[in-house]
Amino acid sequence: MGEIAEKGIRAKAASYQMVNVSTIEKNEALAMIAKQLIAEQSYIMMENKKDLEVGSENGLTTAVLDRIMLDEKRIMAMAEAIQLLIELPDPIGETLETIEKENGLLIKKERVPLGVIGMIYEARPNVTIDAATLSLKTGNAVILRGSSSAQHSNQAIIKVIHQALKNTKLPVDAVQLIEDTSRETAKELFHASEYLDVLIPRGSKNLIDTVVRESTVPVLETGAGNCHIYLDESADFAMATEIIVNAKTQRPSVCNAVESLVIQEKWLELHGKELLKLLHDTGIRLFGDNKVLAHYPEVNQATEADWSTEYLDLSLSVKTVANVLEAVQHINTYGTKHSEAILTNDKVAAKFFLTNVDAAAVYHNASTRFTDGFEFGYGAEIGISTQKLHARGPMGLPALTSTKYFIYGQGQIRS
Amino acid sequence: MGEIAEKGIRAKAASYQMVNVSTIEKNEALAMIAKQLIAEQSYIMMENKKDLEVGSENGLTTAVLDRIMLDEKRIMAMAEAIQLLIELPDPIGETLETIEKENGLLIKKERVPLGVIGMIYEARPNVTIDAATLSLKTGNAVILRGSSSAQHSNQAIIKVIHQALKNTKLPVDAVQLIEDTSRETAKELFHASEYLDVLIPRGSKNLIDTVVRESTVPVLETGAGNCHIYLDESADFAMATEIIVNAKTQRPSVCNAVESLVIQEKWLELHGKELLKLLHDTGIRLFGDNKVLAHYPEVNQATEADWSTEYLDLSLSVKTVANVLEAVQHINTYGTKHSEAILTNDKVAAKFFLTNVDAAAVYHNASTRFTDGFEFGYGAEIGISTQKLHARGPMGLPALTSTKYFIYGQGQIRS
């Protein structure tokens, strides 16, 4: 029996035990994990150092090495995140619907765990602890399949989790790490419907696209963000500059950063030069269409590819449109259905934009950077979904649950 | 450009128009469709007759021909179902969450249409009208791909829908039928992520399995029902016989009919012979394990395959277990996560069963036949989901919706 089948069977069995554990038992287990992480931080850092050394030898970039690196501060942050998770309400058991039928049947729709979650992710050991603790809080078992570049760190974290779980009411098999990080085990997970109820890819667009294309297990998709800000004719200049600079520069590498400006042509006439100069002086590289170029010489000529590009750096494309309808059409053509904003004082235009743009989050007069589980007050986040089924936008704990109908009778039959 | 791409582009454009139509406009369009169906019933029956003739020549079974057949009564039933759909509340625009942030941001999570629904189904012209009208009520566009055996009927129904929509505020392109019913167009739909937001297969297990395996478009899965009734030690004999006969014989061909009995061994000792004789005399073919066989000679020896079989006829497998734990393990091993019942007077056993059996609907002392959108009071049903993401169990109108976050600000930026 291969590793996936062996661990799959144990995870399935653990998931059946997890439906019987209480909120208190789950929170006690999470507290034990947080405690053990701190107690074993030297061990974790020692193992992490092995990943960093191998990574250096293999020529990983400084950015990737930084994502892998664990120090006391980062391990403390993990433990603190677990403490916040403990304080969050438990979604399991929540009654979503109650139906009483004339024949006396009582039907209750309640939140239940999904079962076994499969998680495929890149070289970020923090995802190991995040995915494990979010899965346990929602009563799920989880099978983790990380990157070989972080495998020592992941193994150390899993060892610590298992040590912690041994003294709790939760089954140790509820959290398992795939040891074999070859391409084969990823492929096996794509087809492990027998053991997995859902597969969640976290990482690059390439990873996510592969999972969506190949997996027969249902996928919870967290996608890319080619986010736009549309400056309508009546957009306030001061608000526009502040929001654009925030949405582009505050953290350019994240999915809710803005990648493209769409500007109504009269607004461009009036404020274009001043805005473009200001953005350029802030260090933003601009790629514009011909009308934009005419207003400021430091703008580069945009190509068709620029409208679809999620730069994830200090680049920004700039497109001119005649009106809000053209803006909506442009965004629905090139956007990734993540976060889209209109800046305007015109309520009719705002309503039209918010209704007609097809995206998880649509903004009137605010920065796209707010699309985030913590900003929305969910306390925890598994990712931001750009798909339309199950969960859309920032996913809090309920995204890791399913529902079940409980029907209570006294012998009712169907007539 | 192929038919899928051409109709896909038009459906996408129609879906963007659909977000602006009101509940009144949608209901007016549905009323027009109902009216036009009645007005054109002779034409529909004439075209339906062509399918029946070709089907007869091709040797389709009487059961399949009956599913294809449309008469005045069935067309009237379609029109009446549309009338009921009109009366249902519109889920679109419903506010599911309201979050007010300290910085003044107002976040609203509202129900929105999915966009474009793809529907692949077998020879049932009633699905054409069902899928079209449910999609329109929920603000979606739909691309229908039916069976060649019902293609004349489907084309007639689509023509009638288009006639009706011409005089409404809804785009005619919101409902489209694929003319080419070759295997190729089905395969193209599996990968039409550019145009489709979701793909719903309706029909045989084989069809659904193919779609789940091959589709890269997210799938709403309606699965098979290998449903069990477990007779616990304290199950009431009279209630047990009434519920089993109902769940098996009232409509054996449907997914919520019972396919397997699981009997606690002491109950079998006391009541087995009487129950088995009664079921046999009702015309039910029984397949049991050795302990069951020992109680009644007319029981056939069950094979391993029987425990996994959804008979969809008057057959029933019968399995002996020592206790409720063994019953749960048997059901979680062989069930299809559809509808599972325990009959008992023991509240502890009932709670254990309901919590630990992994299924969309779990019953205490009632027939499994109630798992149905109409029985649950949803007024309409797209199918019964056996998957855990998005929708589980009977799917009413909300299953055909997604959500969207609307964020209203006054210039807020992220700090």
Interface residues (C-beta under 8 A of the other chain):
Chain A: Y16 V19 N20 I99 K101 L105 I107 K109 L114 G115 D197 V198 V212 R213 T216 P218 V219 L220 D236 M239 E242 I243 N246 A247 Q250 N332 L354 T355 N356 D358 A359 A360 A361 V362 Y363 H364 N365 A366 S367 R369 F370 T371 E375 F376 G377 Q387 K388 L389 H390 R392 G393 P394 S402 T403 K404 Y405 F406 I407 Y408 G409 Q410 G411 Q412 I413 R414
Chain B: Y16 V19 N20 I99 K101 L105 I107 K109 L114 G115 D197 V198 V212 R213 T216 P218 V219 L220 E221 D236 M239 E242 I243 N246 A247 Q250 N332 L354 T355 N356 D358 A359 A360 A361 V362 Y363 H364 N365 A366 S367 R369 F370 T371 E375 F376 G377 Q387 K388 L389 H390 R392 G393 P394 S402 T403 K404 Y405 F406 I407 Y408 G409 Q410 G411 Q412 I413 R414
